[in-house]
Amino acid sequence: MRKRRLPLTEDPKAREILATSCSQHGITISLIEELIEIQRSNLGRERQTGISADFSAVIAEFIEQRGEEPTNASD
């Protein structure tokens, strides 16, 4: 998936705030960028079929790369 530039990550002040928030929550800016790109690629579609699966796949990959066991949100 080709990443488009995001104003949120291009502005130095906004990027600093985002980096701080990501650090506090144990995630990366890259993860946020991927999730935003999924949402952007689904804009304008009548139905966003599959977007939840796409989000889940990206998040699962992130968790796997960190070496953690995914948790079930319904627990």
Beta strands, then each sheet from edge to edge (+ up, - down):
end
